[in-house]
Amino acid sequence: MKNRTGQLRIYSAKELLESPLTRDTDEQTYRRAYRDGWVQALYAIGEAMFERHMSRDASHQACWQHWEDQLAYWMQRANDGEVTRETPPAVHLKGRGENTRYGL
Protein backbone atom coordinates (compact mmCIF):
# COMPACT_ATOMS: atom_id res chain seq x y z
CA MET A 1 0.00 0.00 0.00
CA LYS A 2 1.21 3.47 -0.78
CA ASN A 3 0.69 6.67 1.14
CA ARG A 4 -0.29 10.05 -0.34
CA THR A 5 3.24 10.80 -1.51
CA GLY A 6 3.38 7.55 -3.48
CA GLN A 7 5.86 5.84 -1.20
CA LEU A 8 5.32 2.34 0.08
CA ARG A 9 3.94 2.37 3.61
CA ILE A 10 4.15 -0.56 5.98
CA TYR A 11 0.99 -1.01 8.03
CA SER A 12 0.87 -2.65 11.45
CA ALA A 13 -1.44 -5.58 12.08
CA LYS A 14 -3.54 -3.33 14.33
CA GLU A 15 -3.96 -0.75 11.56
CA LEU A 16 -4.96 -3.44 9.06
CA LEU A 17 -7.49 -4.99 11.42
CA GLU A 18 -9.05 -1.65 12.28
CA SER A 19 -9.16 -0.22 8.75
CA PRO A 20 -12.44 -0.29 6.84
CA LEU A 21 -12.56 -2.78 3.99
CA THR A 22 -12.94 -1.51 0.47
CA ARG A 23 -16.28 -2.60 -0.89
CA ASP A 24 -16.88 -3.53 -4.50
CA THR A 25 -19.63 -1.87 -6.42
CA ASP A 26 -22.68 -3.97 -7.24
CA GLU A 27 -21.45 -4.24 -10.82
CA GLN A 28 -18.02 -5.48 -9.74
CA THR A 29 -19.62 -8.05 -7.44
CA TYR A 30 -21.96 -9.22 -10.20
CA ARG A 31 -19.16 -9.56 -12.73
CA ARG A 32 -16.87 -11.42 -10.32
CA ALA A 33 -19.68 -13.83 -9.44
CA TYR A 34 -20.49 -14.37 -13.12
CA ARG A 35 -16.84 -15.10 -13.90
CA ASP A 36 -16.44 -17.39 -10.89
CA GLY A 37 -19.61 -19.27 -11.80
CA TRP A 38 -18.41 -19.72 -15.37
CA VAL A 39 -15.12 -21.20 -14.18
CA GLN A 40 -16.91 -23.55 -11.78
CA ALA A 41 -19.17 -24.74 -14.60
CA LEU A 42 -16.16 -25.51 -16.78
CA TYR A 43 -14.56 -27.47 -13.94
CA ALA A 44 -17.79 -29.42 -13.34
CA ILE A 45 -18.18 -30.35 -17.01
CA GLY A 46 -14.51 -31.28 -17.25
CA GLU A 47 -14.75 -33.44 -14.14
CA ALA A 48 -17.88 -35.14 -15.42
CA MET A 49 -16.44 -35.93 -18.83
CA PHE A 50 -12.79 -36.67 -18.09
CA GLU A 51 -12.64 -37.90 -14.50
CA ARG A 52 -16.02 -39.60 -14.24
CA HIS A 53 -16.17 -40.70 -17.89
CA MET A 54 -19.64 -39.36 -18.51
CA SER A 55 -20.75 -38.66 -22.05
CA ARG A 56 -21.04 -35.11 -23.26
CA ASP A 57 -24.83 -35.32 -23.08
CA ALA A 58 -24.85 -36.85 -19.58
CA SER A 59 -22.46 -34.21 -18.21
CA HIS A 60 -24.49 -31.45 -19.84
CA GLN A 61 -27.68 -32.85 -18.32
CA ALA A 62 -26.07 -33.14 -14.87
CA CYS A 63 -25.03 -29.49 -14.93
CA TRP A 64 -28.46 -28.32 -16.10
CA GLN A 65 -30.11 -30.44 -13.41
CA HIS A 66 -27.91 -28.76 -10.81
CA TRP A 67 -28.99 -25.37 -12.17
CA GLU A 68 -32.67 -26.33 -12.12
CA ASP A 69 -32.63 -27.93 -8.66
CA GLN A 70 -29.94 -26.89 -6.19
CA LEU A 71 -29.16 -23.45 -7.64
CA ALA A 72 -32.84 -22.57 -8.06
CA TYR A 73 -33.48 -23.53 -4.42
CA TRP A 74 -30.42 -21.53 -3.32
CA MET A 75 -31.65 -18.45 -5.20
CA GLN A 76 -35.18 -18.82 -3.85
CA ARG A 77 -33.87 -18.91 -0.27
CA ALA A 78 -32.12 -15.60 -0.85
CA ASN A 79 -35.19 -14.10 -2.53
CA ASP A 80 -37.35 -15.17 0.42
CA GLY A 81 -34.92 -13.53 2.84
CA GLU A 82 -33.99 -16.82 4.53
CA VAL A 83 -30.26 -16.19 4.11
CA THR A 84 -28.17 -13.17 3.31
CA ARG A 85 -24.76 -14.76 2.68
CA GLU A 86 -24.31 -18.33 1.67
CA THR A 87 -22.03 -19.94 -0.85
CA PRO A 88 -23.71 -21.65 -3.79
CA PRO A 89 -24.16 -25.42 -3.60
CA ALA A 90 -21.49 -27.61 -5.17
CA VAL A 91 -22.23 -29.87 -8.11
CA HIS A 92 -22.33 -33.53 -7.07
CA LEU A 93 -21.62 -35.84 -9.98
CA LYS A 94 -21.89 -39.60 -10.20
CA GLY A 95 -19.52 -41.75 -12.20
CA ARG A 96 -19.85 -44.45 -14.81
CA GLY A 97 -22.05 -47.37 -13.86
CA GLU A 98 -23.60 -45.77 -10.80
CA ASN A 99 -27.34 -45.99 -10.57
CA THR A 100 -28.21 -42.34 -11.14
CA ARG A 101 -29.87 -40.39 -13.88
CA TYR A 102 -26.45 -39.02 -14.88
CA GLY A 103 -24.45 -42.25 -14.79
CA LEU A 104 -23.79 -44.19 -17.96
PyMOL commands that set and color helices and strands:
alter all, ss='L'
color gray80, all
select helices_A, chain A and resi 13-18+26-51+56-79
alter helices_A, ss='H'
color red, helices_A
deselect
rebuild
show_as cartoon
